[in-house]
Amino acid sequence: MEAQVAGLVSAGDVLFVLLGAIMVLAMHGGFAFLELGTVRHKNQVNALVKIMVDFSISTIAYFFIGYSVAYGVNFLHGADTLAAKNGYDLVKFFFLLTFAAAIPAIISGGIAERAKFNPQLAATFVLVGFIYPFFEGIAWNGHFGLQAMLESSFGAKFHDFAGSVVVHAMGGWIALPAVILLGARRGRYSKDGRLHAYPPSNIPFLALGAWMLTVGWFGFNVMSAQSIQGISGLVAVNSLMAMVGGTLAALVIGKNDPGFVHNGPLAGLVAVCAGSDVMHPLGALATGAMAGSLFVWAFNMTQNKLKIDDVLGVWPLHGLCGAWGGIAAGIFGLKALGGAGGVAFMSQLVGTFSGMAIALIAGFSVYGLLKKFVGIRLDAEEEFDGADLTIHKINSTTED
């Protein structure tokens, strides 16, 4: 994502980035329907409203604070200045906003069915305004000298073309503390530790969400070039191959379970983001297959053995598969394995673990403070009904 437009910006570049922003914006509908189809029926309205409002809060936080934290740019200029270069700077903000807003959308799936509405909005503002752009600036804008240090030490910077670590691992590893601090849904585990199954409420909606995310992901990855001159068909085909690898691996390892099958392509796409511009398609296929397998294994482990009630499996899907993608770029991006080169395994390792550490610290800090001072979990009656007071009002209006 460090790619910048050289020389003059054309109107075509503006349209290119704008179309990418629109495609990734549509992915947020995918997040909504993926969660809608997975949670129980009584929580569906809550899921839909939460994703929409989270995106709106993210826009305000990133416009006024986050984009400046990451890139040192603010929008307090006159309209004539903002319209320069056909408004390229504004559509670039729009595009990068859709990435930033993925952080609360990812977290939403993990904390579903028992998290309070308003505290989550507060967390969204802090995460998108400060935490996410802090690491975004390190990875994509050279802040604090980490990239320079990695280049001088290992011969290459940390490479994350479209956000396996910057977006997905960050979101997944922030979500993990939130899920742990919330605790499991009531009735999810018996006193003797046995798992009570809460099957998806609507497989067609789940599948629709997966397809919306999958299609939009080609804007997420390909448009990360940020200019027409930088577009690469290799990124598109690598995204395709990773998607297929993730799907087939999840099909086999998940024993034909439709929930796993529809999350498999997402696992592959999460993992290929980082190295989609440097891998050979066969490397992308292997990366996606490993991600699909990792997701199924980790989802079962967290639910059954660790007793972590991560509703949509966002830590396995985004946290672990995102981290794997950051490391995989340093393996399959090497020329020795058919890649284009320009990457270093140790740089990928350091960059990936740096993102994970920042995310964990932020997750425990933000959600820990909210839990201490305002509470983050619905009371028993609200959780039984499936929503907090904000959504009750919507339901009452609908019923009347």
Rosetta blueprint (number, residue, H / E / L):
1 M L
2 E L
3 A L
4 Q L
5 V L
6 A L
7 G L
8 L L
9 V L
10 S L
11 A H
12 G H
13 D H
14 V H
15 L H
16 F H
17 V H
18 L H
19 L H
20 G H
21 A H
22 I H
23 M H
24 V H
25 L H
26 A H
27 M H
28 H H
29 G H
30 G H
31 F H
32 A H
33 F H
34 L H
35 E H
36 L H
37 G H
38 T H
39 V L
40 R L
41 H H
42 K H
43 N H
44 Q H
45 V H
46 N H
47 A H
48 L H
49 V H
50 K H
51 I H
52 M H
53 V H
54 D H
55 F H
56 S H
57 I H
58 S H
59 T H
60 I H
61 A H
62 Y H
63 F H
64 F H
65 I H
66 G H
67 Y H
68 S H
69 V H
70 A H
71 Y H
72 G L
73 V L
74 N L
75 F L
76 L L
77 H L
78 G L
79 A H
80 D H
81 T H
82 L H
83 A L
84 A H
85 K H
86 N H
87 G H
88 Y H
89 D H
90 L H
91 V H
92 K H
93 F H
94 F H
95 F H
96 L H
97 L H
98 T H
99 F H
100 A H
101 A L
102 A H
103 I H
104 P H
105 A H
106 I H
107 I H
108 S H
109 G H
110 G H
111 I L
112 A L
113 E L
114 R L
115 A E
116 K L
117 F H
118 N H
119 P H
120 Q H
121 L H
122 A H
123 A H
124 T H
125 F H
126 V H
127 L H
128 V H
129 G H
130 F H
131 I H
132 Y H
133 P H
134 F H
135 F H
136 E H
137 G H
138 I H
139 A H
140 W H
141 N H
142 G L
143 H H
144 F H
145 G H
146 L H
147 Q H
148 A H
149 M H
150 L H
151 E H
152 S H
153 S H
154 F H
155 G L
156 A L
157 K L
158 F L
159 H L
160 D L
161 F L
162 A L
163 G L
164 S H
165 V H
166 V H
167 V H
168 H H
169 A H
170 M H
171 G H
172 G H
173 W H
174 I H
175 A H
176 L H
177 P H
178 A H
179 V H
180 I H
181 L H
182 L H
183 G L
184 A L
185 R L
186 R L
187 G L
188 R L
189 Y E
190 S L
191 K L
192 D L
193 G L
194 R L
195 L E
196 H L
197 A L
198 Y L
199 P L
200 P L
201 S L
202 N L
203 I H
204 P H
205 F H
206 L H
207 A H
208 L H
209 G H
210 A H
211 W H
212 M H
213 L H
214 T H
215 V H
216 G H
217 W H
218 F H
219 G H
220 F H
221 N H
222 V H
223 M H
224 S H
225 A H
226 Q L
227 S L
228 I H
229 Q H
230 G H
231 I L
232 S L
233 G H
234 L H
235 V H
236 A H
237 V H
238 N H
239 S H
240 L H
241 M H
242 A H
243 M H
244 V H
245 G H
246 G H
247 T H
248 L H
249 A H
250 A H
251 L H
252 V H
253 I H
254 G L
255 K L
256 N L
257 D L
258 P H
259 G H
260 F H
261 V H
262 H H
263 N H
264 G H
265 P H
266 L H
267 A H
268 G H
269 L H
270 V H
271 A H
272 V H
273 C L
274 A L
275 G L
276 S L
277 D L
278 V L
279 M L
280 H L
281 P H
282 L H
283 G H
284 A H
285 L H
286 A H
287 T H
288 G H
289 A H
290 M H
291 A H
292 G H
293 S H
294 L H
295 F H
296 V H
297 W H
298 A H
299 F H
300 N H
301 M H
302 T H
303 Q H
304 N H
305 K H
306 L L
307 K L
308 I L
309 D L
310 D L
311 V L
312 L L
313 G L
314 V H
315 W H
316 P H
317 L H
318 H H
319 G H
320 L H
321 C H
322 G H
323 A H
324 W H
325 G H
326 G H
327 I H
328 A H
329 A H
330 G H
331 I H
332 F H
333 G L
334 L L
335 K H
336 A H
337 L H
338 G L
339 G L
340 A L
341 G L
342 G L
343 V L
344 A L
345 F H
346 M H
347 S H
348 Q H
349 L H
350 V H
351 G H
352 T H
353 F H
354 S H
355 G H
356 M H
357 A H
358 I H
359 A H
360 L H
361 I H
362 A H
363 G H
364 F H
365 S H
366 V H
367 Y H
368 G H
369 L H
370 L H
371 K H
372 K H
373 F H
374 V L
375 G L
376 I L
377 R E
378 L L
379 D L
380 A H
381 E H
382 E H
383 E H
384 F H
385 D H
386 G L
387 A L
388 D L
389 L H
390 T H
391 I H
392 H H
393 K H
394 I H
395 N H
396 S H
397 T H
398 T H
399 E H
400 D L
